[in-house]
Amino acid sequence: MDTKFPNLTSTRPIAYVRPVQVADLPDDIQEQLEGVTQMYAIHHEEGDQLALVSNRTMAFVMARQNDFEPVSVH
């Protein structure tokens, strides 16, 4: 059977969203996040970190606002 599927890929670059423990961040960033235990990092598809935000929803919104297609990374 030779069934053709529609192209399901996005034309926008991928941004990976993953949870980050504040304890794993550099000390100077930890000092600015007193009382916070988890942030969400947004990474370019090549691995470069683009941003750190306070919650997952904000990470997805920020990625879309900057013309990226966000996906979760566990």
C-alpha positions in Angstrom: 0.0 0.0 0.0 1.4 3.4 -1.0 -0.6 5.9 1.0 0.6 9.5 1.0 0.3 11.4 4.2 0.0 15.2 4.4 3.1 17.1 5.5 2.6 17.4 9.2 5.8 19.4 9.9 5.7 23.0 10.8 7.5 25.6 8.9 8.5 27.3 12.1 11.7 26.2 14.0 11.2 24.1 17.1 11.7 25.4 20.6 12.1 22.8 23.3 10.5 23.6 26.7 11.8 21.7 29.7 11.6 22.1 33.5 14.8 23.2 35.3 15.5 23.0 39.0 16.7 26.3 40.3 19.3 24.4 42.4 20.9 23.3 39.0 21.3 26.9 37.8 24.4 29.1 38.3 24.7 30.8 41.7 24.1 34.3 40.4 20.8 33.3 38.9 19.8 31.3 42.0 20.3 34.5 44.1 17.7 36.3 41.9 15.2 33.5 42.3 14.9 33.4 46.1 12.1 31.0 47.1 11.6 29.6 43.6 12.4 25.9 43.1 11.6 25.3 39.4 11.7 27.4 36.2 11.1 26.5 32.6 13.9 26.8 30.0 13.3 27.4 26.3 15.9 26.0 24.0 16.6 26.5 20.3 16.5 23.2 18.3 20.3 23.3 18.2 20.4 23.4 22.0 21.1 27.0 22.8 19.1 28.3 25.7 16.9 31.2 24.7 15.0 32.1 27.9 14.1 31.1 31.4 10.5 31.7 32.5 8.4 31.0 35.6 5.9 28.6 34.2 5.2 26.2 31.4 2.3 28.1 29.9 4.4 31.3 29.7 7.2 29.3 28.0 4.8 28.0 25.3 3.3 31.5 24.7 6.8 33.1 24.5 8.0 30.6 22.0 4.9 31.1 19.8 5.2 34.9 20.0 8.7 34.5 18.7 7.7 32.3 15.8 8.9 29.0 17.2 6.9 25.8 17.5 7.2 24.7 21.2 7.4 21.1 22.2 7.9 19.6 25.7 11.0 17.8 26.7 10.9 15.6 29.8 
